[in-house]
Amino acid sequence: MNQTRIKKNSLRLLLVVLALAMTTWLGSIGVHIRVNNRLDAWFVEGDPALAEYQAFRKTFGSDEVIISVLHGKKDALDKNLLRDLTDACRRIGKLDGVDRVASLHNLVFVNAVDGSIGSVVQGDVDDAALARARAAIAQKSPLAKRFVGAGGRDLVIYTWLSTTTDIDAHRSRILADVRSMLDIGPLSSVRAVSHGGMGVVYEAVNKATVEDGALFIGLSYIV
């Protein structure tokens, strides 16, 4: 009788050890799980709508963008602020995983006098660059209106992420780098910076999904 009880207890102990070992192993894997909420993850491969979406991205680039708004304290077309904006945008554009950056610093400007085409900022930010920027806004250019807030104090930066299939693994790093360059960067006359766009939404949804999943899966293990 005692030997039978010892065998049963040993078997139970072995099962508990195996269960704990499997739980630990699965937990170590679960830490590295990432959520993919990109639009193409919701379609069946070969779906005509998915093929059209992929063709669009191949032609026009990524549709995932981070929109950063620099809330200024005074006129957005301040020489120092525009110079800092230009420097920040050029550094953001060099980040791994960033496809392109658009803001007032690289707005294409058409000279109303001679019809010449060029960027608002051509080299250094000087009085001529400010004049081109003011002229573009005065002409009510559709692009210029998207780069400067309606109140004339805010500047907007658009950062498109690359179309790589593993962008989910790099999005958090890219967002952190963009925030560090703008939120705590040496930007003159900026009282606050806001970030939005699909890149921020995807990151927030993924983070909430992972955190809630870890919570409820952990509770299910306890139950």
Salt bridges, closest charged atoms under 4 A:
ASP40 OD2 - ARG38 NH2 3.77
ASP40 OD2 - ARG57 NH1 3.80
GLU64 OE2 - ARG171 NE 2.44
ASP75 OD2 - ARG134 NH2 3.00
ASP78 OD1 - LYS74 NZ 3.84
ASP87 OD2 - ARG91 NE 3.16
ASP96 OD2 - ARG173 NH2 3.93
ASP99 OD2 - ARG100 NH1 3.01
ASP124 OD1 - ARG83 NE 3.61
ASP127 OD1 - LYS79 NZ 2.89
ASP154 OD2 - HIS71 ND1 3.66
ASP166 OD2 - HIS170 NE2 3.23
ASP168 OD1 - ARG171 NH1 2.69
ASP177 OD2 - ARG173 NH1 3.76
ASP183 OD1 - HIS195 NE2 2.90
